[in-house]
Amino acid sequence: MSPSPHIEFGNRLLTGALCAVFGRLVVAAHFLAAVLLPATATATWTRVRRLDHEVSGPAVPPRRAVALSRLLLAETAVLLIVGIAVTGSGPHAGDSSDVNRMPFDRAGVTVVHGVLAAGCLVPSGLLFAALSGGSPARRRTGVFLAVFGAQGAVGVFQSPASLPSMAVVLPLCGSALVRAGAVRVACAVREHRPAGPADDRPAPQLARPTTAAGA
């Protein structure tokens, strides 16, 4: 008999026991782990793709761009954690009023979450301006800004809309996309190369041999 049913039963039993002891913390940790999966898959896919499509010429990422991409990674990580506190402190669509929520002031953590979100726009905008036009890193930064803006729009819509079910599902998916997008931007920045292809650079001029005087 296959061990899969036994493993699944043990997994469910352990999850149920942990939820009974630690409650909402297990749910928060589970969501963080779920978001890390697409982010890790993105990094792995980028490295495999780089091996499959070798590009001539060494990567020369600007130091400022590297620093901004690392700052973006750190800020999106903090934003994700604070976003869990916002969601855990407020109501969910379909939840009973008897469900225990996280012991945070929902208005306060929402304001902090909004400030952090605005802060993430600074390094991403500066990074977009610092990268050369037409480079893959700049294109991916532009995509990240578009996804981040859409996620922010959904977040603004949530509060006055009494949390319809889709307004809960979309931010959860958006959080994973934002984190994976930040990872993809950082990977692209590290692989950044000069705008011009190596083959278009002028070939070095060879010195012409000189003849001895009078030869």
C-alpha beads as a LAMMPS data file, in Angstrom:
LAMMPS data file: protein, C-alpha beads

215 atoms
214 bonds

1 atom types
1 bond types

-500.0 500.0 xlo xhi
-500.0 500.0 ylo yhi
-500.0 500.0 zlo zhi

Masses

1 110.0

Atoms # bond

1 1 1 0.000 0.000 0.000
2 1 1 1.286 3.450 -0.894
3 1 1 2.528 5.537 2.093
4 1 1 0.969 8.714 0.642
5 1 1 -2.352 8.448 2.576
6 1 1 -0.445 7.946 5.817
7 1 1 1.799 10.952 5.114
8 1 1 -1.217 13.095 4.264
9 1 1 -3.016 11.953 7.424
10 1 1 0.058 12.761 9.530
11 1 1 0.398 16.157 7.881
12 1 1 -3.223 17.052 8.564
13 1 1 -3.022 15.772 12.127
14 1 1 0.138 17.783 12.819
15 1 1 -1.314 20.913 11.210
16 1 1 -4.504 20.570 13.246
17 1 1 -2.550 20.121 16.475
18 1 1 -0.338 23.156 15.742
19 1 1 -3.367 25.288 14.882
20 1 1 -5.016 24.271 18.148
21 1 1 -1.915 25.292 20.117
22 1 1 -0.657 28.333 18.205
23 1 1 -3.788 29.321 16.252
24 1 1 -3.380 32.222 13.851
25 1 1 0.446 32.161 13.970
26 1 1 0.437 28.869 12.073
27 1 1 -1.832 30.373 9.431
28 1 1 0.488 33.373 9.062
29 1 1 3.571 31.148 8.825
30 1 1 1.800 28.949 6.283
31 1 1 1.033 31.969 4.105
32 1 1 4.633 33.202 4.307
33 1 1 5.874 29.773 3.243
34 1 1 3.360 29.733 0.391
35 1 1 4.627 33.109 -0.858
36 1 1 8.246 31.945 -0.651
37 1 1 7.513 29.033 -3.001
38 1 1 6.873 31.128 -6.154
39 1 1 9.743 33.461 -5.202
40 1 1 12.142 30.510 -4.945
41 1 1 10.773 29.022 -8.156
42 1 1 11.393 32.356 -9.894
43 1 1 15.030 32.442 -8.785
44 1 1 15.535 28.818 -9.881
45 1 1 13.866 29.391 -13.246
46 1 1 16.058 32.459 -13.861
47 1 1 19.270 30.551 -13.164
48 1 1 18.270 27.596 -15.330
49 1 1 17.294 29.920 -18.167
50 1 1 20.647 31.678 -17.873
51 1 1 22.445 28.329 -18.269
52 1 1 20.306 27.415 -21.289
53 1 1 20.881 30.760 -23.015
54 1 1 24.450 31.762 -22.406
55 1 1 25.102 35.410 -23.243
56 1 1 28.503 36.563 -24.400
57 1 1 30.194 39.221 -22.381
58 1 1 30.485 39.592 -18.623
59 1 1 27.665 40.993 -16.538
60 1 1 28.409 44.546 -15.401
61 1 1 25.636 45.588 -13.008
62 1 1 25.820 49.186 -11.790
63 1 1 26.530 49.337 -8.079
64 1 1 23.651 51.725 -7.486
65 1 1 21.223 49.384 -9.250
66 1 1 22.417 46.418 -7.193
67 1 1 21.966 48.374 -3.956
68 1 1 18.474 49.506 -4.989
69 1 1 17.423 45.965 -5.948
70 1 1 18.585 44.647 -2.569
71 1 1 16.710 47.431 -0.809
72 1 1 13.608 46.516 -2.807
73 1 1 13.929 42.879 -1.724
74 1 1 14.198 43.887 1.933
75 1 1 11.284 46.350 1.772
76 1 1 8.939 43.912 0.034
77 1 1 9.752 41.286 2.687
78 1 1 8.855 43.699 5.503
79 1 1 5.780 44.839 3.568
80 1 1 4.613 41.237 3.258
81 1 1 4.968 40.588 6.987
82 1 1 3.128 43.787 7.952
83 1 1 0.448 42.945 5.389
84 1 1 -0.182 39.683 7.226
85 1 1 -0.681 41.691 10.429
86 1 1 -3.198 43.909 8.625
87 1 1 -5.131 40.935 7.286
88 1 1 -4.937 39.048 10.566
89 1 1 -6.187 42.041 12.570
90 1 1 -9.199 42.778 10.391
91 1 1 -12.220 40.765 9.293
92 1 1 -12.261 38.223 6.503
93 1 1 -15.103 37.705 4.105
94 1 1 -17.356 35.021 5.572
95 1 1 -15.650 34.954 8.977
96 1 1 -17.688 34.750 12.123
97 1 1 -17.343 37.537 14.651
98 1 1 -16.307 34.881 17.172
99 1 1 -13.043 34.179 15.293
100 1 1 -10.032 35.457 17.207
101 1 1 -7.954 37.962 15.260
102 1 1 -4.393 39.174 15.763
103 1 1 -4.060 41.564 18.711
104 1 1 -3.079 44.635 16.674
105 1 1 -4.867 47.899 16.073
106 1 1 -6.131 47.441 12.537
107 1 1 -6.099 51.147 11.681
108 1 1 -2.554 51.558 12.975
109 1 1 -1.035 48.597 11.124
110 1 1 -2.931 49.608 7.975
111 1 1 -1.294 53.039 8.071
112 1 1 2.136 51.455 8.601
113 1 1 1.450 49.081 5.717
114 1 1 0.516 51.995 3.449
115 1 1 3.661 53.944 4.359
116 1 1 5.832 50.905 3.645
117 1 1 4.086 50.392 0.308
118 1 1 4.789 53.997 -0.646
119 1 1 8.381 53.463 0.445
120 1 1 8.730 50.514 -1.931
121 1 1 7.922 52.812 -4.837
122 1 1 11.061 54.869 -4.153
123 1 1 13.757 52.223 -4.829
124 1 1 11.770 50.658 -7.665
125 1 1 11.286 54.049 -9.357
126 1 1 14.940 55.006 -8.889
127 1 1 15.975 51.592 -10.195
128 1 1 13.818 51.995 -13.295
129 1 1 15.464 55.369 -13.975
130 1 1 18.995 54.094 -13.318
131 1 1 18.877 51.160 -15.737
132 1 1 19.572 51.589 -19.428
133 1 1 16.592 51.701 -21.740
134 1 1 15.657 48.439 -23.435
135 1 1 17.558 46.250 -20.979
136 1 1 15.782 43.182 -19.532
137 1 1 16.322 44.499 -16.011
138 1 1 14.537 47.756 -16.852
139 1 1 11.640 45.920 -18.497
140 1 1 11.202 43.664 -15.482
141 1 1 11.308 46.654 -13.173
142 1 1 8.550 48.238 -15.241
143 1 1 6.452 45.076 -14.968
144 1 1 7.046 45.049 -11.217
145 1 1 5.834 48.647 -10.934
146 1 1 2.672 47.777 -12.882
147 1 1 1.909 44.733 -10.692
148 1 1 2.702 46.689 -7.543
149 1 1 0.374 49.488 -8.610
150 1 1 -2.444 47.021 -9.297
151 1 1 -1.910 45.417 -5.892
152 1 1 -2.068 48.842 -4.244
153 1 1 -5.307 49.664 -6.065
154 1 1 -6.917 46.465 -4.777
155 1 1 -5.722 47.283 -1.262
156 1 1 -7.282 50.750 -1.400
157 1 1 -10.540 49.219 -2.668
158 1 1 -10.720 46.695 0.184
159 1 1 -11.489 49.006 3.097
160 1 1 -14.640 50.799 1.867
161 1 1 -15.987 47.705 0.046
162 1 1 -16.676 45.589 3.167
163 1 1 -14.197 42.938 1.992
164 1 1 -16.018 40.982 -0.731
165 1 1 -14.517 37.538 -1.300
166 1 1 -12.595 38.509 -4.444
167 1 1 -11.064 41.468 -2.593
168 1 1 -9.535 38.920 -0.225
169 1 1 -8.331 36.470 -2.888
170 1 1 -6.721 39.057 -5.173
171 1 1 -4.352 40.584 -2.576
172 1 1 -3.172 37.114 -1.556
173 1 1 -2.274 36.326 -5.155
174 1 1 -0.861 39.819 -5.605
175 1 1 1.442 39.395 -2.609
176 1 1 3.018 36.339 -4.197
177 1 1 3.398 38.166 -7.520
178 1 1 4.988 41.206 -5.855
179 1 1 7.543 39.112 -3.976
180 1 1 8.347 36.985 -7.032
181 1 1 8.611 40.175 -9.111
182 1 1 11.112 41.698 -6.690
183 1 1 13.207 38.529 -6.867
184 1 1 13.066 38.593 -10.660
185 1 1 14.162 42.228 -10.731
186 1 1 17.101 41.496 -8.431
187 1 1 18.182 38.559 -10.605
188 1 1 17.933 40.662 -13.759
189 1 1 19.994 43.462 -12.206
190 1 1 22.780 41.051 -11.273
191 1 1 22.870 39.840 -14.896
192 1 1 22.748 43.353 -16.349
193 1 1 25.057 43.947 -19.292
194 1 1 25.963 47.067 -21.237
195 1 1 23.299 48.200 -23.700
196 1 1 25.381 47.611 -26.836
197 1 1 26.127 44.040 -27.946
198 1 1 29.693 42.896 -27.659
199 1 1 29.936 42.262 -31.411
200 1 1 29.214 45.936 -32.203
201 1 1 32.157 47.243 -30.233
202 1 1 35.011 48.518 -32.385
203 1 1 37.778 45.999 -32.835
204 1 1 41.126 47.002 -31.391
205 1 1 43.496 48.535 -33.954
206 1 1 46.673 46.576 -34.484
207 1 1 49.858 48.564 -34.691
208 1 1 51.344 48.565 -38.180
209 1 1 54.887 47.284 -38.405
210 1 1 57.377 49.998 -39.081
211 1 1 60.355 49.530 -41.355
212 1 1 63.786 50.550 -40.378
213 1 1 64.957 53.799 -41.905
214 1 1 66.671 53.315 -45.233
215 1 1 65.560 49.676 -45.601

Bonds

1 1 1 2
2 1 2 3
3 1 3 4
4 1 4 5
5 1 5 6
6 1 6 7
7 1 7 8
8 1 8 9
9 1 9 10
10 1 10 11
11 1 11 12
12 1 12 13
13 1 13 14
14 1 14 15
15 1 15 16
16 1 16 17
17 1 17 18
18 1 18 19
19 1 19 20
20 1 20 21
21 1 21 22
22 1 22 23
23 1 23 24
24 1 24 25
25 1 25 26
26 1 26 27
27 1 27 28
28 1 28 29
29 1 29 30
30 1 30 31
31 1 31 32
32 1 32 33
33 1 33 34
34 1 34 35
35 1 35 36
36 1 36 37
37 1 37 38
38 1 38 39
39 1 39 40
40 1 40 41
41 1 41 42
42 1 42 43
43 1 43 44
44 1 44 45
45 1 45 46
46 1 46 47
47 1 47 48
48 1 48 49
49 1 49 50
50 1 50 51
51 1 51 52
52 1 52 53
53 1 53 54
54 1 54 55
55 1 55 56
56 1 56 57
57 1 57 58
58 1 58 59
59 1 59 60
60 1 60 61
61 1 61 62
62 1 62 63
63 1 63 64
64 1 64 65
65 1 65 66
66 1 66 67
67 1 67 68
68 1 68 69
69 1 69 70
70 1 70 71
71 1 71 72
72 1 72 73
73 1 73 74
74 1 74 75
75 1 75 76
76 1 76 77
77 1 77 78
78 1 78 79
79 1 79 80
80 1 80 81
81 1 81 82
82 1 82 83
83 1 83 84
84 1 84 85
85 1 85 86
86 1 86 87
87 1 87 88
88 1 88 89
89 1 89 90
90 1 90 91
91 1 91 92
92 1 92 93
93 1 93 94
94 1 94 95
95 1 95 96
96 1 96 97
97 1 97 98
98 1 98 99
99 1 99 100
100 1 100 101
101 1 101 102
102 1 102 103
103 1 103 104
104 1 104 105
105 1 105 106
106 1 106 107
107 1 107 108
108 1 108 109
109 1 109 110
110 1 110 111
111 1 111 112
112 1 112 113
113 1 113 114
114 1 114 115
115 1 115 116
116 1 116 117
117 1 117 118
118 1 118 119
119 1 119 120
120 1 120 121
121 1 121 122
122 1 122 123
123 1 123 124
124 1 124 125
125 1 125 126
126 1 126 127
127 1 127 128
128 1 128 129
129 1 129 130
130 1 130 131
131 1 131 132
132 1 132 133
133 1 133 134
134 1 134 135
135 1 135 136
136 1 136 137
137 1 137 138
138 1 138 139
139 1 139 140
140 1 140 141
141 1 141 142
142 1 142 143
143 1 143 144
144 1 144 145
145 1 145 146
146 1 146 147
147 1 147 148
148 1 148 149
149 1 149 150
150 1 150 151
151 1 151 152
152 1 152 153
153 1 153 154
154 1 154 155
155 1 155 156
156 1 156 157
157 1 157 158
158 1 158 159
159 1 159 160
160 1 160 161
161 1 161 162
162 1 162 163
163 1 163 164
164 1 164 165
165 1 165 166
166 1 166 167
167 1 167 168
168 1 168 169
169 1 169 170
170 1 170 171
171 1 171 172
172 1 172 173
173 1 173 174
174 1 174 175
175 1 175 176
176 1 176 177
177 1 177 178
178 1 178 179
179 1 179 180
180 1 180 181
181 1 181 182
182 1 182 183
183 1 183 184
184 1 184 185
185 1 185 186
186 1 186 187
187 1 187 188
188 1 188 189
189 1 189 190
190 1 190 191
191 1 191 192
192 1 192 193
193 1 193 194
194 1 194 195
195 1 195 196
196 1 196 197
197 1 197 198
198 1 198 199
199 1 199 200
200 1 200 201
201 1 201 202
202 1 202 203
203 1 203 204
204 1 204 205
205 1 205 206
206 1 206 207
207 1 207 208
208 1 208 209
209 1 209 210
210 1 210 211
211 1 211 212
212 1 212 213
213 1 213 214
214 1 214 215
